[in-house]
Amino acid sequence: MPHQADTPAPAVELSGITKRFPGVIANSDVNITVRAGTVHALVGENGAGKSTLMKILYGMQPPDEGTIAVDGHPVSFGSPADAIRAGIGMVHQHFMLADNLTVLENVVLGSEPRKGLGLDFAAARAKIRQISDAYGLGVRPDRLVDDLGVGERQRVEILKVLYRGARTLILDEPTAVLVPQEVDELFGNLRDLKAEGLTILFISHKLDEVLSVADDITVMRRGTTVASVSPSGVTARKLAELMVGSELPVPELRESTVTDQAVLDVRGLTVVGADGRTVLDDVSFTIHAGEVLGIAGVEGNGQAELVEALMGIRVPTAGKITLADRDITRASTRHRREAGMGYVPEDRHRQGVLLEATLWENRVLGHQTRPPNARGPLLDRRGAKADTRRIVEEYDVRTPGIEVNAAALSGGNQQKLIVGREMSGDPVVLIASHPTRGVDVGAQAAIWEHIRRARADRLAVLLISADLDELIGMSDTLAVILRGRLVADHDPATVTPEQLGSAMTGAGRED
């Protein structure tokens, strides 16, 4: 359809984009129109197809079907170089800068300015300063990239694509690595870029940020576009519901399933760190079958040390840990596992999965001595693979198959695999440390539902979380940890997030 003379052509128009990989359709009939001179946000759950779509727009992958138009003209990209020539630049989530080079050297790498047979660094430096000043980026050409903070590196990446003449910038999860102050600075930069007539396509699943910075929002779900909305006509909750395709779940337990059977009993647990400081101080609690005990606390108040002492990773200085009437205070991690301890660690990449190992190998981790992963002293590959397929099915782990590496999965799907693995050894107690951190709303709801079901099956759960709504909604009993001590008990049915927050910081307590 021809555009009216007074309406500028869209900066980017994607029509009917479809992309298939073996065993999975990543994009299916995607349609997006990005108005020139706007910030356009693309939102969706992990695995919704956002990144694949941007790789297609940036020439990293060809679409199987569909068309791309830039400024009203049909284009076909065979490589990122083609996209750059058409005025499209991309800033990846993981920066691609060489630490041992200066800002100037990084910016001109691959498009060095020539002067006769030599390089014209004076012209490059002047151009970098001019771009930096025009868009308020505050980039200094002669600094070593190794000396720059994360926010500064990101501005160098933005400058790098502007230097190459980009008029449309794709930013992939640009705030994932930034602290709040850097996020504010980035959004200031984006407004400056927009004011100068540039167009920004911004991928995110942080909905509050999207609502504060975007002019238009496109929602993707399961590989296709499902809605285009204006920020003024939508709330974060409504956006999240569009992303998951149903009413947003809330963390809540239903009827009480707490029994009088003590499963995990901890008495006087004390841990002294290598520096002689007491990091866990006389901690006592009991968790019964069918009970979730939630622990709230500002990070760094002893939660990690408590989990490590319970799992046998750290030796307590004093105290006693009893699991189902058995003293495990001095037991190895393996024996605790075999006695029925499940463990969802707080950092899935450091403690939960091996990214370069396949899904079925990750299924075996920590459970390598028991069926279905072992037959006597030997590894049972067939049993492990069959059980991994069951976990993938039961826990809705979205993957082309069990032979792919864990690194190929989105964060939410890695987390569902870990939860599935830890729920699979018939545990009697589950230590769940930030089980929904960094996952999208769909995976979050799935993990809550698995915890609810396990609780109904008499599992005892220790839940540690920084999400106060999650703690209040998913706990039968709530305790607050402060400077290594359990200082307060609260009833989840009546406590507010404000009261919990106050107890967590020690406000109103006489020390």
C-alpha positions as CSV (number, residue, x, y, z in Angstrom):
1,M,0.0,0.0,0.0
2,P,1.6,3.4,-1.0
3,H,2.2,5.7,2.0
4,Q,0.6,9.1,2.0
5,A,3.1,11.9,1.2
6,D,2.6,13.5,4.6
7,T,3.1,10.2,6.5
8,P,6.8,9.1,6.6
9,A,7.3,5.5,5.7
10,P,7.9,3.2,8.7
11,A,11.5,2.9,9.7
12,V,11.1,-0.9,9.7
13,E,8.3,-3.1,8.6
14,L,8.3,-6.8,9.1
15,S,5.6,-8.8,7.4
16,G,4.7,-12.5,7.7
17,I,8.2,-13.4,9.1
18,T,8.5,-17.2,9.7
19,K,11.7,-19.0,10.8
20,R,11.9,-22.8,11.5
21,F,14.7,-24.7,13.1
22,P,14.9,-28.5,13.4
23,G,12.0,-29.5,15.8
24,V,11.0,-25.9,16.6
25,I,9.2,-23.0,14.9
26,A,11.0,-19.9,16.3
27,N,8.9,-17.3,14.5
28,S,5.5,-17.8,12.8
29,D,3.8,-15.0,10.7
30,V,5.3,-12.1,12.7
31,N,4.1,-8.6,11.8
32,I,5.7,-5.4,13.3
33,T,5.5,-1.8,12.1
34,V,8.1,0.5,13.7
35,R,7.3,4.2,13.3
36,A,10.3,6.4,12.4
37,G,11.7,8.5,15.3
38,T,10.1,6.4,18.1
39,V,11.1,4.0,20.8
40,H,9.4,0.7,20.0
41,A,9.5,-2.1,22.6
42,L,9.2,-5.8,21.8
43,V,8.2,-7.8,24.8
44,G,7.5,-11.5,25.5
45,E,8.5,-14.3,27.7
46,N,11.9,-16.0,27.5
47,G,11.7,-18.2,24.4
48,A,8.9,-16.2,22.8
49,G,11.0,-15.7,19.6
50,K,12.2,-12.0,20.2
51,S,15.9,-12.7,19.8
52,T,15.5,-14.8,16.7
53,L,13.4,-12.1,15.1
54,M,16.0,-9.4,15.8
55,K,18.7,-11.7,14.4
56,I,16.7,-11.9,11.2
57,L,16.3,-8.1,11.0
58,Y,20.1,-7.7,11.6
59,G,21.0,-10.1,8.8
60,M,22.4,-12.8,11.1
61,Q,19.8,-15.3,9.9
62,P,17.6,-15.4,6.8
63,P,13.8,-15.7,7.3
64,D,12.1,-18.8,5.7
65,E,9.1,-16.7,4.7
66,G,8.1,-13.0,4.9
67,T,9.5,-9.6,3.9
68,I,11.4,-6.8,5.5
69,A,11.1,-3.2,4.4
70,V,13.4,-0.3,5.7
71,D,12.1,3.3,5.1
72,G,9.4,1.9,2.8
73,H,11.9,-0.1,0.6
74,P,12.0,-3.9,0.4
75,V,15.4,-5.3,1.6
76,S,17.0,-8.7,1.8
77,F,20.0,-9.1,4.1
78,G,22.7,-11.8,3.7
79,S,24.8,-10.6,6.6
80,P,24.9,-7.9,9.3
81,A,27.1,-5.8,6.9
82,D,24.0,-5.6,4.6
83,A,21.8,-4.5,7.6
84,I,24.4,-1.8,8.6
85,R,24.5,-0.5,5.0
86,A,20.7,-0.2,5.2
87,G,21.0,1.9,8.4
88,I,20.3,-0.8,11.0
89,G,22.6,-1.4,14.0
90,M,22.4,-3.8,16.9
91,V,23.7,-3.6,20.4
92,H,23.8,-7.2,21.8
93,Q,23.0,-8.2,25.4
94,H,26.5,-9.4,25.8
95,F,28.9,-6.7,24.7
96,M,31.4,-7.4,21.9
97,L,34.3,-5.1,22.8
98,A,38.0,-5.9,22.9
99,D,39.2,-5.0,26.5
100,N,42.8,-4.4,25.4
101,L,41.9,-1.8,22.9
102,T,40.9,1.9,23.4
103,V,37.3,3.1,22.8
104,L,38.5,4.7,19.5
105,E,40.1,1.4,18.3
106,N,37.0,-0.6,19.2
107,V,34.7,1.9,17.4
108,V,36.6,2.0,14.1
109,L,37.4,-1.8,14.1
110,G,36.3,-3.1,10.7
111,S,35.5,0.4,9.2
112,E,38.8,2.2,9.7
113,P,39.0,5.7,8.2
114,R,41.7,5.9,5.5
115,K,44.0,8.8,4.6
116,G,46.0,7.7,1.6
117,L,47.6,4.4,2.6
118,G,47.4,5.1,6.3
119,L,44.6,5.4,8.9
120,D,43.1,8.8,9.7
121,F,42.7,8.5,13.5
122,A,42.3,12.3,13.8
123,A,39.2,12.2,11.6
124,A,37.9,9.2,13.6
125,R,38.5,10.9,16.9
126,A,36.7,14.0,15.7
127,K,33.7,12.0,14.4
128,I,33.5,10.0,17.7
129,R,33.5,13.2,19.7
130,Q,30.9,14.8,17.5
131,I,28.5,11.8,17.8
132,S,29.1,11.5,21.5
133,D,28.3,15.2,22.0
134,A,25.3,15.2,19.7
135,Y,23.6,12.3,21.6
136,G,24.9,13.1,25.1
137,L,26.8,9.8,25.3
138,G,29.8,11.1,27.2
139,V,32.2,8.7,25.5
140,R,36.0,9.5,25.6
141,P,37.8,8.0,22.6
142,D,41.2,7.4,24.2
143,R,40.2,5.4,27.3
144,L,41.0,1.7,27.5
145,V,37.8,-0.4,27.4
146,D,39.2,-2.5,30.2
147,D,38.8,0.5,32.5
148,L,35.2,1.2,31.7
149,G,32.1,0.2,33.7
150,V,29.2,-1.7,32.3
151,G,27.1,1.4,31.5
152,E,30.0,3.1,29.8
153,R,30.7,0.0,27.7
154,Q,27.1,0.0,26.6
155,R,27.4,3.6,25.4
156,V,30.5,2.6,23.5
157,E,28.5,-0.1,21.7
158,I,25.7,2.4,20.9
159,L,28.3,4.8,19.6
160,K,29.9,2.1,17.5
161,V,26.7,1.5,15.5
162,L,26.0,5.2,15.2
163,Y,29.5,5.6,13.8
164,R,28.6,3.2,11.1
165,G,25.6,5.4,10.1
166,A,22.8,3.5,11.8
167,R,19.4,5.3,11.9
168,T,17.6,2.4,13.6
169,L,19.1,0.8,16.7
170,I,18.2,-2.7,18.0
171,L,18.9,-3.0,21.7
172,D,18.6,-6.6,23.0
173,E,17.7,-6.6,26.8
174,P,19.8,-3.4,27.3
175,T,19.0,-3.1,31.0
176,A,19.8,-6.7,32.0
177,V,23.3,-5.8,33.1
178,L,22.7,-2.3,34.5
179,V,22.2,-1.0,38.0
180,P,19.1,1.4,38.4
181,Q,21.2,4.6,38.1
182,E,22.7,3.3,34.8
183,V,19.2,2.4,33.6
184,D,18.1,6.0,34.1
185,E,21.2,7.2,32.2
186,L,20.5,4.8,29.3
187,F,16.9,6.0,29.1
188,G,18.1,9.6,29.0
189,N,20.4,8.6,26.1
190,L,17.5,6.9,24.3
191,R,15.3,10.0,24.6
192,D,18.2,12.1,23.2
193,L,18.6,9.7,20.2
194,K,14.9,9.8,19.5
195,A,14.9,13.7,19.7
196,E,17.6,13.6,16.9
197,G,15.3,11.5,14.7
198,L,16.7,8.1,15.4
199,T,14.5,5.0,15.8
200,I,15.0,2.5,18.6
201,L,13.8,-1.1,18.8
202,F,14.1,-2.3,22.3
203,I,13.7,-5.9,23.5
204,S,12.8,-6.5,27.1
205,H,10.8,-8.4,29.6
206,K,11.0,-5.7,32.3
207,L,7.5,-4.3,31.9
208,D,7.8,-1.2,34.1
209,E,10.8,-0.1,32.1
210,V,9.0,-0.7,28.8
211,L,6.0,1.4,30.0
212,S,8.3,4.3,31.0
213,V,10.4,4.6,27.8
214,A,8.4,3.2,24.8
215,D,6.1,5.0,22.4
216,D,4.7,1.7,21.0
217,I,4.8,-1.9,22.3
218,T,4.5,-5.1,20.4
219,V,3.8,-8.3,22.4
220,M,5.1,-11.7,21.2
221,R,3.9,-15.1,22.5
222,R,5.1,-18.5,21.4
223,G,6.9,-17.2,18.3
224,T,4.2,-14.9,16.9
225,T,3.0,-11.3,17.5
226,V,-0.2,-11.2,19.5
227,A,-0.8,-7.5,20.2
228,S,0.4,-3.9,19.5
229,V,-0.5,-1.5,22.2
230,S,0.2,2.0,23.4
231,P,1.8,2.4,26.9
232,S,-0.8,4.9,27.9
233,G,-3.6,2.3,27.4
234,V,-2.1,-0.6,29.2
235,T,-0.8,-1.6,32.7
236,A,2.2,-3.8,33.5
237,R,-0.2,-6.5,34.7
238,K,-2.2,-6.4,31.4
239,L,1.0,-6.5,29.4
240,A,2.1,-9.6,31.4
241,E,-1.3,-11.2,30.7
242,L,-0.9,-10.6,27.0
243,M,2.6,-12.2,27.2
244,V,1.4,-15.4,28.9
245,G,-2.0,-15.5,27.1
246,S,-4.1,-15.8,30.3
247,E,-4.9,-14.0,33.5
248,L,-1.7,-13.5,35.5
249,P,-1.1,-16.0,38.2
250,V,-0.5,-14.9,41.8
251,P,1.7,-16.6,44.4
252,E,-0.8,-18.2,46.8
253,L,-1.2,-21.4,48.8
254,R,-4.7,-22.8,49.2
255,E,-5.9,-24.8,52.2
256,S,-3.3,-25.7,54.8
257,T,-1.5,-29.0,54.4
258,V,0.8,-28.7,57.4
259,T,1.1,-31.9,59.5
260,D,2.6,-32.4,62.9
261,Q,5.4,-34.6,61.5
262,A,8.8,-32.8,61.8
263,V,10.9,-33.4,58.7
264,L,13.8,-30.9,59.1
265,D,14.8,-29.8,62.5
266,V,17.6,-27.3,63.0
267,R,18.9,-26.4,66.5
268,G,21.4,-23.8,67.5
269,L,23.1,-23.7,64.1
270,T,26.1,-21.5,64.1
271,V,28.6,-20.8,61.4
272,V,31.8,-18.8,61.8
273,G,33.4,-17.6,58.5
274,A,37.1,-17.9,57.6
275,D,37.7,-14.3,58.9
276,G,36.4,-15.3,62.4
277,R,33.1,-13.4,61.9
278,T,29.9,-15.2,63.0
279,V,27.8,-15.4,59.8
280,L,25.0,-17.6,61.2
281,D,24.2,-17.2,64.9
282,D,22.2,-19.8,66.9
283,V,19.6,-20.5,64.3
284,S,16.7,-22.9,65.2
285,F,13.6,-23.9,63.3
286,T,11.5,-26.9,62.4
287,I,9.7,-27.6,59.0
288,H,6.9,-30.2,59.0
289,A,5.7,-32.4,56.2
290,G,3.4,-30.3,54.0
291,E,4.8,-27.0,55.2
292,V,6.6,-24.2,53.4
293,L,8.8,-22.1,55.7
294,G,9.7,-18.8,54.0
295,I,12.8,-16.8,55.1
296,A,12.9,-13.1,54.3
297,G,16.0,-11.0,54.6
298,V,18.1,-8.4,52.9
299,E,20.7,-10.3,50.8
300,G,23.9,-11.0,52.7
301,N,22.4,-11.6,56.1
302,G,23.3,-15.3,56.3
303,Q,20.8,-16.9,53.8
304,A,23.6,-18.3,51.6
305,E,25.5,-19.7,54.7
306,L,22.3,-21.3,56.0
307,V,21.7,-23.1,52.7
308,E,25.3,-24.2,52.5
309,A,25.3,-25.5,56.1
310,L,22.0,-27.4,55.4
311,M,23.4,-28.9,52.2
312,G,26.8,-29.9,53.7
313,I,28.8,-27.5,51.7
314,R,29.8,-25.6,54.8
315,V,30.7,-27.2,58.2
316,P,28.8,-25.6,61.1
317,T,30.7,-24.5,64.2
318,A,27.9,-25.5,66.5
319,G,24.4,-26.9,66.4
320,K,22.5,-29.9,65.1
321,I,20.6,-30.7,61.9
322,T,18.1,-33.6,61.9
323,L,16.4,-34.8,58.7
324,A,13.5,-37.3,59.3
325,D,14.8,-38.3,62.7
326,R,18.4,-38.8,61.4
327,D,21.3,-36.6,62.6
328,I,22.9,-35.3,59.4
329,T,25.0,-32.5,61.0
330,R,28.3,-34.1,59.8
331,A,26.9,-36.0,56.8
332,S,28.4,-35.4,53.3
333,T,26.4,-33.6,50.7
334,R,25.9,-36.9,48.8
335,H,24.5,-38.6,51.9
336,R,22.1,-35.7,52.5
337,R,21.0,-36.0,48.9
338,E,20.4,-39.7,49.3
339,A,18.5,-39.1,52.5
340,G,16.0,-37.0,50.6
341,M,17.3,-33.4,50.3
342,G,16.4,-31.5,47.1
343,Y,18.1,-28.3,46.3
344,V,17.3,-25.4,43.9
345,P,20.4,-23.1,44.2
346,E,20.2,-19.3,44.0
347,D,22.6,-19.1,41.0
348,R,21.6,-21.6,38.4
349,H,24.7,-21.0,36.2
350,R,27.3,-21.4,39.0
351,Q,25.5,-24.2,41.1
352,G,22.6,-25.6,39.1
353,V,23.5,-26.6,35.6
354,L,26.5,-27.3,33.5
355,L,25.8,-25.0,30.5
356,E,28.0,-27.0,28.1
357,A,26.5,-30.4,29.1
358,T,23.3,-31.9,27.5
359,L,19.9,-31.8,29.3
360,W,20.1,-35.5,30.2
361,E,23.6,-35.1,31.7
362,N,22.2,-32.2,33.7
363,R,19.4,-34.4,34.9
364,V,22.0,-36.7,36.4
365,L,23.9,-34.0,38.3
366,G,23.7,-34.5,42.1
367,H,21.6,-37.7,41.6
368,Q,24.2,-39.9,39.9
369,T,24.2,-42.6,42.6
370,R,20.5,-43.5,42.4
371,P,18.0,-44.8,39.8
372,P,16.9,-43.9,37.2
373,N,20.4,-42.5,36.6
374,A,22.4,-45.4,38.0
375,R,22.2,-49.1,38.0
376,G,24.4,-50.3,40.9
377,P,27.7,-48.5,40.5
378,L,27.2,-47.8,36.8
379,L,25.6,-44.8,35.0
380,D,22.3,-45.8,33.4
381,R,22.2,-43.6,30.3
382,R,19.0,-45.1,29.0
383,G,17.2,-44.5,32.3
384,A,18.6,-41.0,32.7
385,K,17.5,-40.1,29.1
386,A,14.0,-41.5,29.6
387,D,13.5,-39.6,32.8
388,T,14.8,-36.4,31.3
389,R,12.1,-36.7,28.6
390,R,9.5,-37.1,31.4
391,I,10.8,-34.0,33.1
392,V,10.8,-32.0,29.9
393,E,7.1,-33.1,29.3
394,E,5.9,-32.7,32.9
395,Y,7.6,-29.4,33.6
396,D,7.1,-27.8,30.2
397,V,10.8,-27.3,29.5
398,R,10.8,-25.8,26.0
399,T,13.6,-27.4,24.1
400,P,14.1,-29.1,20.7
401,G,15.3,-32.2,22.5
402,I,17.3,-33.7,25.4
403,E,20.6,-33.8,23.6
404,V,21.0,-30.0,23.3
405,N,23.2,-28.2,25.7
406,A,21.7,-26.4,28.7
407,A,23.2,-23.2,27.3
408,A,20.7,-23.3,24.4
409,L,17.7,-22.9,26.8
410,S,16.3,-19.7,28.0
411,G,16.8,-18.9,31.8
412,G,13.2,-19.9,32.6
413,N,13.5,-23.3,30.9
414,Q,16.9,-24.0,32.6
415,Q,15.1,-23.2,35.9
416,K,12.2,-25.6,35.1
417,L,14.7,-28.3,34.3
418,I,16.4,-27.8,37.7
419,V,13.1,-27.8,39.6
420,G,12.0,-30.9,37.7
421,R,15.3,-32.7,38.6
422,E,15.1,-31.7,42.2
423,M,11.5,-32.8,42.6
424,S,12.3,-36.2,40.9
425,G,14.3,-38.0,43.5
426,D,11.2,-38.3,45.9
427,P,12.7,-35.6,48.2
428,V,11.4,-35.2,51.8
429,V,12.6,-31.6,52.0
430,L,13.3,-29.1,49.3
431,I,15.7,-26.2,49.8
432,A,14.5,-23.6,47.3
433,S,16.8,-20.5,47.1
434,H,15.3,-17.8,44.9
435,P,13.5,-20.4,42.7
436,T,11.9,-17.8,40.4
437,R,14.7,-15.3,40.2
438,G,15.3,-14.0,36.6
439,V,12.5,-16.1,35.0
440,D,9.5,-14.7,33.2
441,V,5.9,-14.8,34.4
442,G,5.0,-18.1,32.7
443,A,7.9,-20.0,34.2
444,Q,7.3,-18.3,37.6
445,A,3.7,-19.5,37.7
446,A,4.8,-23.1,36.7
447,I,7.4,-23.2,39.5
448,W,4.8,-22.0,42.1
449,E,2.4,-24.7,40.9
450,H,5.0,-27.4,41.3
451,I,5.8,-26.2,44.8
452,R,2.1,-26.2,45.7
453,R,1.7,-29.8,44.4
454,A,4.7,-31.1,46.2
455,R,3.5,-29.4,49.4
456,A,0.2,-31.2,49.0
457,D,2.2,-34.4,48.7
458,R,3.7,-33.7,52.1
459,L,7.0,-32.2,51.0
460,A,8.7,-29.9,53.5
461,V,10.0,-26.7,51.8
462,L,12.5,-24.1,52.9
463,L,11.8,-21.1,50.6
464,I,14.3,-18.2,50.4
465,S,13.4,-15.3,48.2
466,A,13.9,-11.6,47.7
467,D,10.4,-11.3,46.3
468,L,8.2,-10.4,49.3
469,D,4.9,-11.1,47.5
470,E,6.2,-14.6,46.6
471,L,7.3,-15.2,50.2
472,I,4.0,-14.0,51.7
473,G,1.9,-15.9,49.1
474,M,3.8,-19.2,49.1
475,S,4.7,-19.6,52.8
476,D,2.8,-21.3,55.7
477,T,5.2,-19.8,58.2
478,L,7.5,-16.8,57.7
479,A,10.7,-15.9,59.5
480,V,13.1,-12.9,59.1
481,I,16.9,-13.3,59.0
482,L,19.0,-10.3,60.1
483,R,22.8,-10.4,60.6
484,G,22.8,-14.2,60.8
485,R,20.0,-14.5,63.3
486,L,16.3,-15.4,63.0
487,V,14.7,-12.3,64.6
488,A,11.0,-12.4,63.9
489,D,8.1,-14.8,63.0
490,H,5.2,-13.5,61.0
491,D,1.9,-14.9,59.9
492,P,1.7,-14.8,56.1
493,A,-2.1,-14.4,56.3
494,T,-1.8,-11.0,58.0
495,V,1.7,-9.5,57.3
496,T,2.2,-6.8,54.7
497,P,5.3,-6.4,52.5
498,E,6.0,-3.1,54.4
499,Q,6.0,-4.8,57.8
500,L,8.3,-7.5,56.4
501,G,10.6,-4.9,54.9
502,S,10.8,-3.1,58.2
503,A,11.7,-6.3,60.1
504,M,14.3,-7.1,57.4
505,T,16.2,-3.9,57.9
506,G,16.0,-4.1,61.7
507,A,13.7,-1.0,61.9
508,G,12.0,-0.7,65.3
509,R,14.2,-3.3,66.9
510,E,16.4,-2.7,70.0
511,D,19.7,-4.3,69.3
